[in-house]
C-alpha cells in the first residue's frame, strides 16, 4: 500500500477514530508519526458530513426529467389555449 495515498490515510484515520488502538500503536504499525495520524483523523471527521450533503446522480437525473416534463406541459398548455381561441373565433 502506498503510504501517501488517500486510501492509506483514510484507513489509518478510521482505525484512529475507532479507538481500538492508541496513536502509539497505530504509529508503530503503519510507520507514521502520531501527529500525522491525528491530522488525518481530524480531516476525516471534518469532511465526513459532506458525504451526506452531496447530490446523488440519480436525483440530478430525476430533476432534469421533471424540468423537461414541466417544459413540455407548458408547451402543451400554450397549444391548447391557442386552439381554444381559434375554435371560438371560427364558430
C-alpha positions in Angstrom: 0.0 0.0 0.0 1.3 3.5 -0.8 1.8 5.5 2.4 0.9 8.8 0.8 -2.3 7.7 -0.8 -5.7 9.0 0.3 -6.8 5.4 0.8 -4.0 4.7 3.2 -4.7 7.9 5.2 -8.4 7.1 5.3 -7.7 3.6 6.6 -5.4 4.8 9.3 -7.8 7.6 10.3 -10.7 5.2 10.5 -8.7 3.0 12.8 -7.8 6.0 14.9 -11.4 7.0 15.2 -12.4 3.5 16.3 -10.0 4.0 19.2 -9.3 0.2 19.3 -5.6 1.1 19.3 -3.6 4.0 20.7 -1.9 6.5 18.5 1.4 5.0 19.5 0.3 1.5 18.4 -1.0 2.8 15.1 2.2 4.8 14.6 4.3 1.7 15.1 2.0 -0.5 13.0 1.9 1.9 10.0 5.2 3.7 10.5 3.5 7.1 10.5 4.1 9.9 13.1 1.3 10.1 15.6 0.8 13.8 14.8 0.1 12.8 11.1 -2.5 10.2 12.3 -4.2 12.9 14.4 -4.3 15.3 11.4 -5.8 12.5 9.2 -8.4 11.7 11.9 -9.4 15.4 12.3 -9.6 15.8 8.5 -11.8 12.7 8.2 -14.1 13.9 10.9 -14.4 17.4 9.5 -15.1 16.2 5.9 -17.4 13.3 6.8 -20.6 15.5 6.8 -20.1 16.4 3.1 -20.8 12.8 2.2 -24.4 13.2 3.2 -24.8 16.7 1.7 -23.9 15.8 -1.9 -26.5 15.1 -4.6 -26.7 11.7 -6.0 -26.5 11.4 -9.8 -29.9 9.6 -9.7 -31.5 12.6 -8.0 -29.9 15.0 -10.6 -31.3 12.9 -13.4 -34.8 12.9 -11.8 -34.6 16.7 -11.5 -33.8 17.0 -15.2 -36.7 14.7 -16.2 -39.1 16.8 -14.0 -37.8 20.0 -15.6 -38.3 18.6 -19.1 -41.8 17.5 -18.2 -42.7 20.9 -16.8 -41.4 22.5 -20.0 -43.5 20.1 -22.1 -46.6 20.7 -20.1 -46.1 24.5 -20.6 -45.8 24.0 -24.4 -49.0 21.8 -24.5 -50.9 24.3 -22.4 -49.9 27.1 -24.9 -51.1 24.9 -27.8 -54.4 24.1 -26.1 -55.0 27.8 -25.3 -54.2 28.7 -29.0 -56.6 26.0 -30.3 -59.4 27.1 -27.9 -59.1 30.7 -29.0 -59.2 29.8 -32.7 -62.1 27.4 -32.3 -64.2 30.2 -30.6 -63.3 32.6 -33.4 -64.3 30.1 -36.1 -67.7 29.5 -34.7 
